[in-house]
Amino acid sequence: MIQIKRCLNSFGYAVNGIRQCFKSENNFRVHTIATVSVILLGAWVKLSRWEWCVLLITISMVLACELFNTALEKLTDLVSPNFDPRAGAVKDVAAGAVLVASIAAAIIGSIIFLPYMCL
């Protein structure tokens, strides 16, 4: 019974982290709005099962990158409250990961949705 409670607490902490990121990070909100839009568009064009799988993996990748980026930024601010170029480099690299994931998502989205739009 104690392990079930710990497991539920872990999920609660994770949901709280997502909620905090949504409240404090504009880019996460933008990605969330894009996610909802893509899901609605996918339902409208009736994506295949495989297209949904690729889309959901891609969406998860972008949102997870954004969450990691936020975590790294907060940790960097904690351990290096004053300006330090090394801390800036850490933040830049984390932001670069989000950019790479977002560009990949845009390309994947184009590959999936363009054939539906051109019909």
Secondary structure, DSSP 4 states (H G I P E B T S, - for coil): -HHHHHHHHHHHHHHHHHHHHHHH-HHHHHHHHHHHHHHHHHHHHT--HHHHHHHHHHHHHHHHHHHHHHHHHHHHHHH--S--HHHHHHHHHHHHHHHHHHHHHHHHHHHHHHHHHT-
